[in-house]
């Protein structure tokens, strides 16, 4: 993009922000009203098409929107609406005009919350092996199956659901993607208690649940391709969350605070050396994420998003382990394991602080794709290395051996 074009796009975004703030003061209206006005002015996702919450400009200009609106007093995004970063790009890329009009605005305002219904007990890393069945019945689909590890499904109004619609097609070809009404008959959400004491994750059972064909996202049989859009945005969203910002750099800040608080006689040279190495890694990760965001082109991210996701998962485990080590015996007490159902994502530690983070980051190397899968993606799709043998790739799903 030329400088002149970029300047023109920037001026357009600035003008839209001026118009939004003139029409709707975030300090005088509730957050839902303000976010609705923001959507209508094309400032929800500026790289989305006009009429669907965007202006059709480069995605890095979203940073200008966020900075100016925060200064004007707008509230940050509710962590419970994290999944708009996944569902929004998926719907705008693959959804029909009716689907876009129905879902994008209430998704962005937070009036309708979303969750992700991908993994199954027998289909986690091998996502294309999923078996949740959807059978067409006129203008509806009848869905039966089970999903698992569904974050915040107990709060969600809608779920990003991938099903098996043609068991005789190869497993990557017989899948179809839907928006599932989580309040509809036949949908049951059950809690999964974690090591933290929370039930942030869930199991979701569907028994003769009906989904209108009008809520299908993408073509029948194209669920794998649609799901890849969700997965790439998920990995970018998770990985991009690790760099923090100038005020909060993530778990490395906790490690530095603990180091400063402990008595001088407990600050060994070895610990100091480890802290400095972790700080350097944290900064490298933060700057890599910034560079990747600035270099991103309009559209959905590619496999490179797996780099940040993988590095974040491994780094978070190392830095929280180090923080608990610095705390000594204090790291083993003072945490409440009482069962509870979170009202938002709990990745930042909440009231449990470092003790909570130490337990919660175990999930980082699983959620959004395991670290092993991330390494496969990077090796094959980024480095161009030979792929692992996949003997079942061209078999009909019904003929694929399953345990």
QUIUR-V365038 format. One record per residue. RES is the residue in one letter. PHI is phi in whole degrees, -180 to 180 (NA if undefined). OMEGA is omega in whole degrees, -180 to 180 (999 if undefined). Layout:
# QUIUR-V365038
res-><RES/RES>
phi-><PHI/PHI>
omega-><OMEGA/OMEGA>
This chain:
# QUIUR-V365038
res-><X/X/X/X/X/X/X/X/X/X/X/X/X/X/X/X/X/X/X/X/X/X/X/X/X/X/X/X/X/X/X/X/X/X/X/X/X/X/X/X/X/X/X/X/X/X/X/X/X/X/X/X/X/X/X/X/X/X/X/X/X/X/X/X/X/X/X/X/X/X/X/X/X/X/X/X/X/X/X/X/X/X/X/X/X/X/X/X/X/X/X/X/X/X/X/X/X/X/X/X/X/X/X/X/X/X/X/X/X/X/X/X/X/X/X/X/X/X/X/X/X/X/X/X/X/X/X/X/X/X/X/X/X/X/X/X/X/X/X/X/X/X/X/X/X/X/X/X/X/X/X/X/X/X/X/X/X/X/X/X/X/X/X/X/X/X/X/X/X/X/X/X/X/X/X/X/X/X/X/X/X/X/X/X/X/X/X/X/X/X/X/X/X/X/X/X/X/X/X/X/X/X/X/X/X/X/X/X/X/X/X/X/X/X/X/X/X/X/X/X/X/X/X/X/X/X/X/X/X/X/X/X/X/X/X/X/X/X/X/X/X/X/X/X/X/X/X/X/X/X/X/X/X/X/X/X/X/X/X/X/X/X/X/X/X/X/X/X/X/X/X/X/X/X/X/X/X/X/X/X/X/X/X/X/X/X/X/X/X/X/X/X/X/X/X/X/X/X/X/X/X/X/X/X/X/X/X/X/X/X/X/X/X/X/X/X/X/X/X/X/X/X/X/X/X/X/X/X/X/X/X/X/X/X/X/X/X/X/X/X/X/X/X/X/X/X/X/X/X/X/X/X/X/X/X/X/X/X/X/X/X/X/X/X/X/X/X/X/X/X/X/X/X/X/X/X/X/X/X/X/X/X/X/X/X/X/X/X/X/X/X/X/X/X/X/X/X/X/X/X/X/X/X>
phi-><NA/-71/-61/-63/-66/-63/-61/-64/-66/-62/-63/-67/-65/-60/-66/-65/-65/-58/-65/-62/-68/-70/-90/-150/-85/-63/-82/-113/-126/-72/-65/-63/-62/-67/-67/-65/-65/-62/-60/-65/-89/79/-115/-77/-133/-63/-85/-75/-66/-61/90/-125/90/-136/-123/72/-115/-65/-66/-65/-73/-60/-63/-62/-61/-61/-64/-70/-71/-64/-64/-81/103/-72/-74/-68/-64/-65/-57/-68/-104/-50/-73/-65/-70/-105/-71/-58/-61/-66/-67/-70/-83/-118/-78/-71/-60/-66/-65/-61/-66/-72/-108/-66/-67/-65/-66/-70/-71/91/-67/-126/-95/-122/-138/-117/-119/-114/-63/-133/-54/-110/-149/-108/-62/-90/-60/-68/-86/-58/-125/-57/-99/-124/-118/-73/-138/68/-91/-129/-122/-100/-113/-136/159/-136/-116/-145/60/-93/-65/58/-62/-71/-103/-79/-92/-136/-127/-82/-111/-114/-127/-99/-107/-141/-68/-91/-89/-53/-60/-81/-105/-103/-110/-138/-107/-135/-98/-102/-72/-71/-99/-79/-58/91/-108/-125/-111/-122/-74/-118/-77/-100/-63/-77/96/-84/-123/-74/-96/-146/-105/-126/-107/-120/-124/53/-74/-108/-125/-62/-62/-64/-99/-75/-114/90/-77/-61/87/-106/-62/-64/-65/-65/-63/-61/-62/-62/-65/-66/-70/-64/-66/-67/-65/-68/-66/-69/-79/-87/-80/69/-145/-64/-93/-141/-100/94/-64/-63/-65/-65/-63/-66/-63/-63/-58/-71/-88/-76/-60/-58/-72/-100/-94/-78/-63/-66/-65/-63/-63/-64/-61/-65/-64/-66/-63/-62/-65/-62/-66/-62/-67/-62/-71/-64/-64/-62/-63/-64/-67/-70/-86/-63/-96/-58/115/-95/-67/-100/-65/-61/-61/-69/-62/-65/-63/-64/-65/-63/-59/-73/-66/-60/-65/-66/-74/-73/-61/-65/-63/-66/-62/-63/-71/66/-62/-62/-70/-97/-129/85/-120/-95/-94/-57/-61/-154/-110/-64/-98/-159/-61/-110/-70/-88/103/56/-69/-78/58/-64/-61/-66/-59/-56/-79/-69/-70/-57/-76/-60/-85/-117/-66/74/111/-65/-61/-65/-67/-60/-65/-62/-62/-64/-65/-83/-96/-104/-89/75/-78/-60/-79/-68/-60/-127/-74/-101/-61/-102/-77/-59/-57/-65/-99/-75/-61/-135/-80>
omega-><-179/179/-179/180/180/178/179/180/179/179/179/178/179/180/179/178/178/-179/179/-176/177/-177/-172/180/-177/179/-175/-180/178/-173/180/179/-179/-180/175/177/178/177/-177/178/178/-175/175/173/-170/-180/175/179/175/-178/180/176/-177/179/-180/-180/-175/-175/-179/179/173/-179/179/-180/-177/-178/-178/-178/175/179/-180/177/179/179/175/180/176/180/180/179/180/-171/173/178/179/-176/-178/179/180/-179/-178/180/-171/-175/174/178/180/179/179/-178/-178/-167/-169/-175/179/174/-177/-179/-176/178/176/180/-176/171/-176/-178/-176/-172/175/179/180/-177/178/176/174/-174/-178/177/-175/-175/177/-169/173/-179/-177/177/-177/180/-180/174/178/-171/174/179/-177/172/-175/-178/-177/-175/176/178/180/178/-167/171/-178/179/173/-170/174/-173/173/-179/178/-178/-180/176/173/-167/179/-174/-173/-176/179/-172/-179/164/-177/173/-175/179/-175/179/179/179/-179/-180/180/-177/171/-177/-178/179/179/-174/-179/168/177/179/-176/162/177/179/177/-179/-177/177/-176/180/177/176/178/179/174/179/-175/-178/174/-179/-179/-177/179/-179/178/-179/178/176/178/-176/-180/177/177/-178/178/-180/180/-179/-180/179/-174/-176/-179/179/-175/-177/-176/-175/179/-172/178/178/177/180/179/179/180/178/-179/-176/-176/179/-176/-177/176/-180/-179/178/180/178/179/179/179/180/180/178/179/178/179/178/179/179/178/179/180/-178/176/178/178/180/179/180/-179/-177/-176/177/179/-177/-177/-178/178/-177/180/178/178/179/-178/-179/180/-177/179/-178/-177/-180/-178/178/-178/-175/178/174/179/-180/179/176/178/-178/-179/-178/179/-180/-178/-177/174/178/-177/-179/-179/179/179/179/-176/176/176/177/-175/-174/-176/175/180/-179/-178/177/-176/-180/177/-178/180/179/-173/-175/173/-177/-176/-178/178/-174/-179/-176/-178/179/178/178/178/179/176/-180/-180/-180/-174/-170/179/-178/178/179/179/179/175/177/178/-173/-176/-172/-176/178/169/-177/-178/-179/-178/179/178/179/999>
